[in-house]
Amino acid sequence: MSYTTQMDAARKGIVTPHMEVVARKENMRIEDLMERMAKGTVIIPANKNHANLDAEGVGEGMRIKVNVNLGISKDCSDVEPELDKVRAALAMKAEAIMDLSCYGKTQEFRKRLVEISPAMIGTVPIYDAVGFYDKNLQDITVDEFFDVVQRHVDDGVDFLTIHAGLNRHTAEKVKQGGRLTNIVSRGGSLLFSWMEINNAENPFYEHFDRLLDICEKYDVTLSLGDGCRPGCLHDATDACQVEELITLGELTKRAWERNVQVMIEGPGHMSMNEIAGNMMMEKRLCHGAPFYVLGPLVTDVAPGYDHITAAIGGAIAGMAGADFLCYVTPAEHLRLPTLEDMKEGIIATRIAAHAADIAKGHPGARDWDDKMSAARAALDWPSMFELAMDPVKPHEYRESSKPEHEDSCTMCGKMCAVRNMNRVLEGKDIQLDD
């Protein structure tokens, strides 16, 4: 029996190789995985042209996954440094990489990215359209927008961020004012501008079936973008954001009718007390589709430290139902991230994801922590480094400040509580005075 997409296969009872990989990784019965995929609450982004993909599941009952944004721009157009970031992100166990390239040799970078990456790959085709055609935004035609989408799926990307929910009706909400930061989504702002200048509907909303044709053919997942995501605490959970979310829920059902997998993108900036409500609202309005969030950033006043503000929000969001966290780096709002910025962002986001998995009671999530605790209780430093989320940094810290006695550190020395408890319980003298 043949199938078009992973969702189609699940609905027909066909076990695909990607399903087998995900079920093994998640320690889940294949029947349970397929049931959730058939409903749309779990996705496996997997373009038929991504030959070396090591598939991941996103959604209900899955571990929370982490995405890394990178790509070339007009100010930073060298492909090789970005590919170095790709290799580092893969080594740091990111499950997804989004190529946000918008200028220069974008197709060369995208093809090389897909070739070397077993992680799932996402793109935002509208970013590429402006640079690719080298023409004013308002002069890009509907066909040209879709031609860029076609190029991206031909090249093997597994999911596409498309801001199809920002239609003219929602755009009117934006124009009515009340926001401090208007539209902060790059893709959303481009489409808003195109619609305003051309007095036309969002082409991806108006011709959504054309988009589904492409996604169904290549088994590409739609990441329905939140063009009206809040760019500051003041704008969170306002009419623009909610209006767009309702539209995304309607588009989700249309995609599922074509067996096209969907995830929903979410905010953004919002205070901690709003996060759980937003997760519940998305799941309700978008029928349980997986939720992919940027942050949320829980304060607006920490430039240079936004990997921390986002990790706080990401942990709360994950605990409340988010399925996929987009990393944020210390360079957010300031510049293209360096390699070191990227590493800081990945670790912060992985901490948030793992903390949320523990809070949700995901099977096996606490096993890792229990192993670390056992190593600490035994003062087994090599095992602690091996178990660390980032093995390099803790080892460097210890090497930079060596204690007199190996069974302690330079913070407490022979007054180390763990060392002394071990010695007393073994019937030994703790020997503080020699």
Secondary structure as GFF3:
##gff-version 3
##sequence-region A 1 434
A	DSSP	alpha_helix	6	12	.	.	.	ID=ss1
A	DSSP	alpha_helix	17	26	.	.	.	ID=ss2
A	DSSP	alpha_helix	30	39	.	.	.	ID=ss3
A	DSSP	beta_strand	42	43	.	.	.	ID=ss4
A	DSSP	beta_strand	58	59	.	.	.	ID=ss5
A	DSSP	beta_strand	65	70	.	.	.	ID=ss6
A	DSSP	alpha_helix	79	91	.	.	.	ID=ss7
A	DSSP	beta_strand	96	99	.	.	.	ID=ss8
A	DSSP	alpha_helix	106	116	.	.	.	ID=ss9
A	DSSP	beta_strand	120	123	.	.	.	ID=ss10
A	DSSP	alpha_helix	125	133	.	.	.	ID=ss11
A	DSSP	three_ten_helix	137	139	.	.	.	ID=ss12
A	DSSP	alpha_helix	142	154	.	.	.	ID=ss13
A	DSSP	beta_strand	159	162	.	.	.	ID=ss14
A	DSSP	alpha_helix	168	175	.	.	.	ID=ss15
A	DSSP	alpha_helix	186	198	.	.	.	ID=ss16
A	DSSP	alpha_helix	203	206	.	.	.	ID=ss17
A	DSSP	alpha_helix	208	218	.	.	.	ID=ss18
A	DSSP	beta_strand	221	224	.	.	.	ID=ss19
A	DSSP	three_ten_helix	233	235	.	.	.	ID=ss20
A	DSSP	alpha_helix	239	257	.	.	.	ID=ss21
A	DSSP	beta_strand	262	266	.	.	.	ID=ss22
A	DSSP	alpha_helix	272	285	.	.	.	ID=ss23
A	DSSP	beta_strand	291	294	.	.	.	ID=ss24
A	DSSP	alpha_helix	306	320	.	.	.	ID=ss25
A	DSSP	beta_strand	324	326	.	.	.	ID=ss26
A	DSSP	alpha_helix	339	360	.	.	.	ID=ss27
A	DSSP	alpha_helix	365	377	.	.	.	ID=ss28
A	DSSP	alpha_helix	381	387	.	.	.	ID=ss29
A	DSSP	alpha_helix	392	400	.	.	.	ID=ss30
A	DSSP	three_ten_helix	413	415	.	.	.	ID=ss31
A	DSSP	alpha_helix	417	425	.	.	.	ID=ss32
###
